[in-house]
Amino acid sequence: MHRTRTHFAARVNRIASGLERRGIVATYELHDRLLANRGSRRRYGQQPGSLDEIQREIVERLRTEGYATIPFSQLVPDPAAWDELDRNAASFVAETEQELERGGSALRRRAGKEFVVRKYSWGVQLGDDDPWLRVGISPRLLDVANAYLGLWSKLEYIDVWYTLPEGDSERRSSQRWHRDFNDRHLLKAFLYLVDVDEETGPFEYVPRSAPGGELDRLWPWRPLGENYPPDEELAQHIAGRSLTFTAPKGTLIFCNTAGFHRGGFAKAKPRVLATWTWDSPASLKALSERNYTFVRANGAALSDAQRYALA
Ligand SMILES: O=C(O)CCC(=O)C(=O)O
């Protein structure tokens, strides 16, 4: 009797989670095709922002290859802004390392991805006095994201990561090849805050594997799809086509991470970077959640596109 009930409950659970999955996928597709994304495409059509030559080149490269890199100082030629980020990152590193010496229990880490210490993780309140938030809505980056995605994007995620070196361990979680779940309309930026070499867990990417690219049929991106294929099999398909981004401090990598990527497999040295995610409203309706809540701080005037990115 007990056994029968247990089997019955398991079957009900399976059916319920199947229905839930179908509901999430349907909600995402509806918002992508008809509802939320239609409005954000219209807004972008009406106010696209104007790109300079540097930004246009980044967007062009993102469209063909799925990634683009540039020194931060070239895209944002404001030494005071860089100094503020650098100081803020140095404090985060010092606090993280002190806490690690005490055992590290107070650090923000997520189950299954303990090798990354996060400045914000989830549930923080950020205002326009936060230098990382300001970069995420700076027209220098936001206009690139909006032009690449062809809509007014949402700034979904902002964080600074300290990736711990783990010696000779096995790759796990995002250290393995995967596509991000968030959206098919996706752009991430990674800003290296230390020099990154092979020992520091560089970011790696397979160009042209994002939706619309020549390799997009390899375990294609789908809402709630299989985004971690068997590593060996994927490696055979992409032989020789992946790129490893060893690069100096201050390098900014833009990338559509709905394409295949991996990273943070630091062996001997910690890697420190800041990261931002822009995606479409449909993602926030169905697949993802912001890791912060925006609270006004300085009351500085924001453009419509900036307010939209944060709302
Ligand atoms: O840490 C890395 O280099 C990769 C991060 C990653 O996989 C992601 O942000 O989706």
The ligand as a MOL file (V3000), in Angstrom:
LIG
                    3D

  0  0  0     0  0            999 V3000
M  V30 BEGIN CTAB
M  V30 COUNTS 10 9 0 0 0
M  V30 BEGIN ATOM
M  V30 1 O 33.6740 31.9720 -14.9900 0
M  V30 2 C 33.6930 31.9190 -16.2090 0
M  V30 3 O 34.6690 32.2480 -16.8930 0
M  V30 4 C 32.4790 31.4110 -16.9380 0
M  V30 5 C 31.2470 31.9880 -16.3690 0
M  V30 6 C 30.0170 31.4050 -16.9490 0
M  V30 7 O 29.9690 30.2940 -17.3780 0
M  V30 8 C 28.8410 32.2280 -16.9960 0
M  V30 9 O 28.8390 33.3640 -16.5080 0
M  V30 10 O 27.8350 31.7600 -17.5430 0
M  V30 END ATOM
M  V30 BEGIN BOND
M  V30 1 2 1 2
M  V30 2 1 2 3
M  V30 3 1 2 4
M  V30 4 1 4 5
M  V30 5 1 5 6
M  V30 6 2 6 7
M  V30 7 1 6 8
M  V30 8 2 8 9
M  V30 9 1 8 10
M  V30 END BOND
M  V30 END CTAB
M  END
